[in-house]
Amino acid sequence: MLRRIASTDDRVRKMIGIQLGAISFLDEGVEQVLDIVQERASANALFLATFSFSNGTAGRQLPGHPFPGHGKQEYDTDLRGGNFARVHPQYYRDSGIDPGATQAPDYDRFDLLAEVTPQARNRGMGVFCLVQDQFPSNFPGIEKLQEHDFNGQRAETLCKNNPYYRNFLAGLMEDLTRSYDIDGVMFVCEYQGAFSNTIGSRFRGKARGKPGSRTCFCPFCKEKAKQQGIRLDRVQQGFLELEKFVAAGRSRQVLPDGYYVSLWRLVLRYPELLAWEHLFHTGVREVYAIMRERLKSVKQKASFGLHVWHNATMSPIYRAEQDLEELSRTSDFLKLALYHNCGGPRLASYIESVGETMYGDIPPRELLEFHYRVLDYTGTPYPAVRKTGLRADYVYREAKRGVDQARSAPVYAGIDVDIPVEDADLQKQDRDAAQSTRQEIRSAVREAFRAGVQGIVISRKYSEMRLESLSGVGDAVKELGLQIS
């Protein structure tokens, strides 16, 4: 168990975690994978993608990207995912779906936790379950858990105010902690509310969603809003007007008072837009509290932690909702996604998205400088940031902010180790060449610890990481003389 100790002394044990999926252990063998991550990266904790339907955290390398030089040199394009441990249905009550159907069918009878945990324990390594907030749209019975969009259609995403989904997540916490010898769970929720999504306030925001597809407007959310005195007719009219504003921006129409003033006029006229955004995030935080309470009711010493989405270092609106001091009250650690390398093209795509809506009056180069200033870190100008990434100083500043704000929970820096660059505006040769170097990764790790973090989590998944890159992590750990055992 890795606990926070109020000291900057390097003799205090530091978390060197790494995210891994089941396929890596099947392809390479449990002992060999553990040998590699310990010898190359000095890892002392595993974040196993236990519940995931996403190829971003489970599965092999993403199709179309270069293989990392270990594991099978082939893509798995038909990943189905789910629970890669064993499902014990007795712990799930009134969840709206058959919990047994969440059993991942991909790897026959391979039980990720049962196979890996004992060998990790023999090496003194911590074991955490990565649980991702995602289900496929064709999952049996999932309509009972899904969000509703503005037009009343069911969306692929899952409603955090839905009692069935809350019950399922609570049951999953009980199942994992009762059934396995784990140190804790890290929950990955990478969503925001309807207002932010409508104006595209996220990376790759221009490509996300169609008019009227914002969520959530299901009966549970509407009832909760009604109890809080939020007028649904005003919400509806406000979003209709907001959609018109965004349509004007995307088509680059000229607005008499410009984009920024026009949006503020709309928000002042319909403050329910922001109330609905906040309603979404309060629901998410309530889910965090429910999951943590159930986990600790079974195993008090187990840790419940949060992955803080990368969008928190791009969108000031999303950052405002991610009050780290508040989040630390319902979590035992915070992993901040400080992905320096892929952060460059992601940030460029964010600027291009909001540069057609909220900030449509500002040229992209000036808009990026504005964000650097208000978010308090530095980087390469637009559009060069798309190719250069954000580099180590970004990691230091964002890690320092996290440590200063999250007073009651340890902060772990999520370090980008060969996360694929997915950017349609980069040529394939540029995307392939955009991988971090060993030296850059070493620098990012050093800067994270210089900022005072209690550990790092090597991200996103081992199956996409080059061995040379993992050695960059180990270089920094050894040079800093960190206590890892």
Long-range contacts (C-beta under 8 A, 24 or more apart in sequence): 1-126, 1-183, 1-301, 1-303, 2-45, 2-126, 2-183, 2-410, 2-454, 2-455, 3-410, 4-333, 4-409, 4-410, 4-454, 8-452, 10-480, 10-481, 10-482, 10-483, 11-483, 12-483, 13-44, 13-483, 13-484, 13-485, 14-449, 14-454, 14-455, 14-456, 14-477, 14-482, 14-483, 14-484, 15-44, 15-45, 15-126, 15-410, 15-412, 15-454, 15-455, 15-456, 15-457, 16-41, 16-42, 16-43, 16-44, 16-45, 16-455, 16-456, 16-458, 16-473, 16-477, 16-482, 16-484, 17-43, 17-44, 17-45, 17-46, 17-47, 17-126, 17-128, 17-412, 17-455, 17-456, 17-457, 17-458, 18-43, 18-45, 18-46, 18-47, 18-457, 18-458, 18-462, 19-47, 19-49, 19-57, 19-130, 19-457, 19-458, 19-459, 19-460, 19-461, 19-462, 20-46, 20-47, 20-48, 20-49, 20-461, 20-462, 20-463, 21-48, 21-49, 21-52, 21-57, 21-58, 21-59, 21-84, 21-461, 21-462, 21-463, 22-48, 22-49, 22-58, 22-84, 22-104, 22-106, 22-107, 22-110, 22-112, 23-58, 23-59, 23-60, 23-71, 23-76, 23-106, 23-107, 23-463, 24-71, 24-461, 24-462, 24-463, 25-110, 25-112, 25-115, 25-116, 26-107, 26-110, 27-60, 27-71, 27-72, 27-463, 28-70, 28-71, 30-115, 30-116, 30-119, 31-119, 33-462, 34-119, 34-120, 34-123, 34-125, 36-70, 36-467, 36-470, 37-462, 37-470, 38-123, 38-125, 39-474, 40-467, 40-470, 40-471, 40-473, 40-474, 41-458, 41-470, 41-471, 41-473, 41-474, 41-477, 42-473, 42-474, 42-477, 42-478, 42-482, 42-484, 43-125, 43-458, 43-473, 44-124, 44-125, 44-126, 44-484, 44-485, 45-125, 45-126, 45-127, 45-128, 45-183, 45-455, 46-116, 46-120, 46-125, 46-126, 46-127, 46-128, 47-128, 47-129, 47-130, 47-186, 47-457, 48-84, 48-112, 48-113, 48-116, 48-127, 48-128, 48-129, 48-130, 49-84, 49-112, 49-130, 49-132, 49-461, 50-83, 50-84, 50-85, 50-112, 50-113, 50-129, 50-130, 50-131, 50-176, 51-82, 51-83, 51-84, 51-102, 51-129, 51-130, 51-131, 51-132, 51-172, 52-81, 52-82, 52-84, 52-130, 52-131, 52-132, 52-134, 53-80, 53-81, 53-82, 53-132, 53-134, 53-135, 53-136, 54-81, 54-132, 54-134, 55-79, 56-460, 56-461, 57-130, 57-132, 57-188, 57-460, 57-461, 58-84, 58-461, 59-461, 59-463, 60-463, 60-464, 61-420, 61-463, 61-464, 62-420, 62-422, 62-464, 64-428, 65-420, 65-431, 65-432, 65-464, 66-432, 66-435, 68-418, 68-463, 68-464, 68-465, 68-466, 68-467, 69-466, 69-467, 70-467, 71-463, 76-106, 79-106, 80-104, 80-105, 80-106, 80-136, 81-106, 81-136, 83-172, 84-110, 84-111, 84-112, 84-113, 85-111, 85-112, 85-113, 85-114, 85-129, 85-176, 85-179, 85-180, 86-111, 86-113, 86-114, 86-179, 87-175, 88-175, 88-178, 88-179, 91-171, 91-172, 91-174, 91-175, 91-178, 92-167, 92-168, 92-171, 92-172, 92-175, 93-167, 93-171, 94-163, 94-164, 94-167, 95-164, 95-165, 95-167, 95-168, 95-171, 96-141, 96-144, 96-145, 96-162, 96-164, 96-165, 96-167, 96-168, 97-139, 97-140, 97-141, 97-142, 97-144, 97-145, 97-164, 97-168, 98-140, 98-141, 99-168, 99-171, 99-175, 101-139, 101-140, 101-141, 102-139, 113-176, 113-179, 113-180, 113-182, 114-180, 117-180, 117-181, 117-182, 121-181, 124-485, 126-183, 127-181, 127-182, 127-183, 128-182, 128-183, 128-184, 128-185, 128-186, 128-303, 128-305, 129-176, 129-180, 129-182, 129-184, 129-185, 129-186, 130-185, 130-186, 130-188, 130-307, 131-169, 131-172, 131-176, 131-185, 131-186, 131-187, 131-188, 132-188, 133-158, 133-187, 133-188, 133-189, 133-190, 133-191, 134-158, 146-218, 147-215, 147-216, 147-217, 147-218, 148-215, 148-216, 148-217, 148-218, 148-219, 148-221, 149-212, 149-213, 149-214, 149-215, 149-216, 149-217, 150-194, 150-212, 150-213, 150-214, 150-215, 150-217, 150-236, 150-239, 151-212, 151-213, 152-217, 153-213, 155-213, 155-215, 155-216, 157-191, 157-215, 157-216, 159-215, 159-216, 159-218, 159-220, 159-221, 159-283, 160-216, 160-280, 160-283, 160-284, 160-286, 160-287, 161-216, 161-218, 161-220, 161-221, 161-224, 161-283, 161-286, 162-218, 162-220, 163-220, 165-287, 166-286, 166-287, 166-290, 169-287, 169-290, 169-291, 170-290, 170-291, 170-294, 171-294, 173-291, 173-292, 173-294, 173-295, 173-298, 173-304, 174-294, 174-295, 174-297, 174-298, 176-295, 177-295, 177-298, 177-299, 177-302, 178-298, 182-302, 183-302, 183-303, 184-295, 184-302, 184-303, 184-304, 184-305, 184-332, 184-333, 185-291, 185-295, 185-302, 185-303, 185-304, 185-305, 186-305, 186-306, 186-307, 186-333, 186-335, 186-457, 187-288, 187-291, 187-304, 187-305, 187-306, 187-307, 188-307, 189-284, 189-287, 189-306, 189-307, 189-309, 190-307, 190-309, 190-310, 190-311, 191-280, 191-284, 192-277, 192-280, 192-281, 192-311, 192-315, 192-317, 192-318, 192-321, 193-276, 193-277, 193-278, 193-279, 193-280, 193-281, 193-321, 194-239, 194-276, 194-277, 194-280, 195-242, 195-273, 195-274, 195-276, 195-277, 195-317, 196-277, 196-315, 196-317, 196-318, 198-239, 198-242, 198-243, 198-246, 199-242, 199-246, 199-263, 199-354, 199-357, 199-358, 200-246, 200-353, 200-354, 200-356, 200-357, 201-315, 201-317, 201-318, 201-350, 201-353, 201-354, 201-357, 201-358, 202-311, 202-314, 202-315, 202-318, 202-350, 202-353, 203-310, 203-311, 203-314, 203-346, 203-347, 203-349, 203-350, 203-353, 204-346, 204-349, 204-350, 204-353, 204-422, 205-349, 205-350, 205-353, 205-354, 206-250, 206-349, 206-352, 206-353, 206-356, 211-243, 211-246, 211-247, 212-243, 214-239, 216-280, 221-279, 221-280, 221-283, 224-279, 224-283, 225-275, 225-276, 225-279, 228-275, 228-279, 230-272, 230-275, 230-276, 230-279, 231-272, 234-270, 234-272, 235-270, 235-272, 235-273, 235-275, 235-276, 237-270, 238-266, 238-269, 238-270, 238-272, 238-273, 239-273, 239-276, 241-266, 241-269, 241-270, 242-266, 242-270, 242-273, 245-357, 246-357, 249-356, 249-357, 249-360, 250-356, 250-357, 252-356, 252-360, 255-360, 258-360, 258-361, 259-357, 259-358, 259-359, 259-360, 259-361, 260-358, 260-359, 260-360, 260-361, 260-362, 263-357, 263-358, 277-317, 277-321, 278-321, 281-321, 285-326, 285-327, 285-330, 288-327, 288-330, 288-331, 289-330, 292-330, 292-331, 292-332, 303-332, 303-333, 304-330, 304-331, 304-332, 305-331, 305-332, 305-333, 305-334, 305-335, 305-409, 305-412, 306-331, 306-333, 306-334, 306-335, 307-335, 307-337, 307-414, 308-334, 308-335, 308-336, 308-337, 308-402, 309-337, 310-337, 310-339, 310-343, 310-346, 311-350, 312-336, 312-337, 313-337, 313-338, 313-343, 313-375, 313-377, 313-394, 313-398, 314-346, 314-347, 314-350, 314-371, 314-375, 315-350, 315-354, 316-371, 316-374, 316-375, 319-375, 323-405, 324-402, 324-405, 324-406, 324-411, 325-405, 325-406, 325-407, 325-408, 327-406, 327-409, 328-406, 328-407, 328-408, 328-409, 329-408, 331-409, 332-409, 332-410, 333-409, 333-410, 333-411, 333-412, 333-454, 334-402, 334-406, 334-409, 334-410, 334-411, 334-412, 335-412, 335-413, 335-414, 335-457, 336-398, 336-399, 336-402, 336-411, 336-412, 336-413, 336-414, 337-414, 337-459, 338-394, 338-395, 338-398, 338-399, 338-413, 338-414, 338-415, 338-416, 338-444, 338-448, 339-414, 339-415, 339-416, 339-419, 339-459, 340-389, 340-390, 340-391, 340-392, 340-394, 340-395, 340-415, 340-416, 340-436, 340-440, 340-444, 341-389, 341-390, 341-416, 341-419, 341-421, 341-434, 341-435, 341-436, 341-440, 342-389, 342-416, 342-419, 342-420, 342-421, 342-422, 342-434, 343-389, 343-390, 343-394, 343-416, 344-379, 344-380, 344-385, 344-386, 344-387, 344-388, 344-389, 344-390, 344-434, 345-385, 345-386, 345-387, 345-389, 345-421, 345-422, 345-423, 345-425, 345-426, 345-434, 346-423, 347-371, 347-379, 347-385, 347-390, 348-382, 348-383, 348-385, 348-386, 348-423, 348-425, 349-423, 349-425, 351-382, 376-401, 386-423, 386-425, 386-426, 387-426, 387-430, 387-434, 389-434, 389-436, 391-440, 391-443, 391-444, 392-440, 392-443, 392-444, 392-446, 392-447, 393-447, 395-444, 395-447, 395-448, 395-451, 396-447, 396-448, 396-450, 396-451, 397-451, 399-447, 399-448, 399-451, 399-452, 399-453, 400-451, 400-452, 402-451, 402-453, 403-451, 403-452, 403-453, 410-453, 410-454, 410-455, 411-452, 411-453, 411-454, 412-453, 412-454, 412-455, 412-456, 412-457, 413-448, 413-451, 413-453, 413-455, 413-456, 413-457, 414-456, 414-457, 414-459, 415-441, 415-444, 415-445, 415-448, 415-456, 415-457, 415-458, 415-459, 415-473, 416-441, 416-444, 416-459, 417-441, 417-458, 417-459, 417-465, 417-469, 417-470, 417-472, 417-473, 418-464, 418-465, 418-466, 418-469, 419-459, 419-460, 419-464, 420-464, 435-466, 435-469, 436-469, 436-472, 437-469, 437-472, 438-468, 438-469, 438-471, 438-472, 438-475, 439-472, 440-472, 441-469, 441-472, 441-473, 441-476, 442-472, 442-473, 442-475, 442-476, 442-479, 443-476, 445-472, 445-473, 445-476, 445-477, 446-476, 446-479, 446-480, 449-476, 449-480, 449-482
